[in-house]
Amino acid sequence: MSKRKAMTSEKASWVKRKGHEDAREFAEALGIGKEFKSDPQAKKDVIDFEGYSYSVKSGEKKWQIFLYGENRFRKDYIFKGMNGLGEIFLECINSFPKFRHEYLKNKRIYKERLQKPMRKLCAKLQEKRLLGAFIDKSMFNSGEVDFLVIKHEGVFHVFWGEDVVKIFVENFKVENSKAKSKNQMDDQKVIFKVQNKTIGEIEMRNDSEVHYREIKFWLDKKRTFNLLQANFKRKKKFNNKIILYDKAINKLLKKLMKPSKEV
């Protein structure tokens, strides 16, 4: 939908390798070692000896939380069970023709079709309960992932997943996008804002044959990290590479840590 260039296959491969490297580095810092377990399909980048699972995020600008096509929303029972949310995602996708060359002939018609389901999606996610379920599903596979880990300036910051969902629900303002130029149209995205600054978006990907009729949910790394840090009162160092926050301290203290000073 935008004029940005699609990520090259080389760049995508580099991002994937970097993600594996960061997960391995975190696992080693946690004391698991190089031969750690993971389940990327379930968003579990690292699984420790006790069965706790961690979603490890690094990156400098944005995190792609998901990029899903039609089949995902048709087959995923959790999305289908979210008070019609899965059906609205399918409406967004089916606003566009099956073949991209048809879309390119008259983009405006299909963008106009997208407006109605995007407005419906926004209205649904303005309901706090449903917003929480969506975030929990998207980031933590509906509670199957226990912790969010953010790598920032070489240090891994560990947050309990339920805390993260709560903070997002309390702070996210949900609205539709508005055109900023004559070539754009209103209501093409769902925008998540904190203090009037965009922290994430749900948008359609129609920019290439590879990524056509796909829905992307992304979050801004810096603003997300700042939001979480501003809303957590306690933090403890596990070691020079890992800092635990609030309930992550309680959950992991006995299992991982020797007594240490709060920072």
Phi, psi and omega in degrees: 000336181255179182269002181295154178279143177291149177294132179290160179297326178295317179295318179299319179296320178296316179299318180296315179298317180299320178298318178295320180296318180293321178296317179296318179298318179295316180301319179294319179294330180283344179098011181278322183101177185291330183270058181274160177268154177206166176211079185303327180297331179261012179069020179261096182285328178220136174237124184273181185294337180271355181096356175293144182238151188227133171262116186259120180243135174233242178070159182256335186236296186230150171251131170276110181283316170205159174219098189240145175257190186302316184298325181298315182285336176284326188260340185278111186291334179289314175300320181294334183268003183273059173051045176086003183296318179299321179295325179290321175301320178294324176298319177300312181297316184279006169290344184247149180292161183294332183249131186296328182295332176290321177298319183293338180292326180206080183299324187300319180301315185284328174294323176296322178295327182290334186303315184297308179294329177293324175294319179296318179298317178300313181300320179296315185282352172284346173280118188302319181298316181287324176300317178298317179296321180295313180296316180298318178294313187293319186262328188236014179051047179057051174087357180287333175265132187271321188229146167261130179242124180247121176272121181222120180052043174083359181245141180263123181254123190249123181237139175292130187304318181297324176297318181298312180301315181300315181295319178297314181298319181290333189250338183286131168257127187253128179208166176275156178288156176235145182298138178249355177210169183293339180273355180256169179227152176292161167059043176261348182217167165251126185251135172255125182236149171229121183053045175066015176243136182292125178252344179188169182211152164249125185216161175273142172253112177228022191272357178202169176295328180288314181249079179234137183055049175236148179253129182245136173240120180230157176232146176282124185298309185297314182290325177294314179298316179297320179298314181295314181299323181290340186251004176250129185271331184242145171210147180226143174278130169275314173202192183290350183250345187228132173237131179256146182238139172041243186295338174297328177296310182297319184289325188251352188303305184293326186281325189247326197255147162270159180307133181215164182277143175289151182243000000 
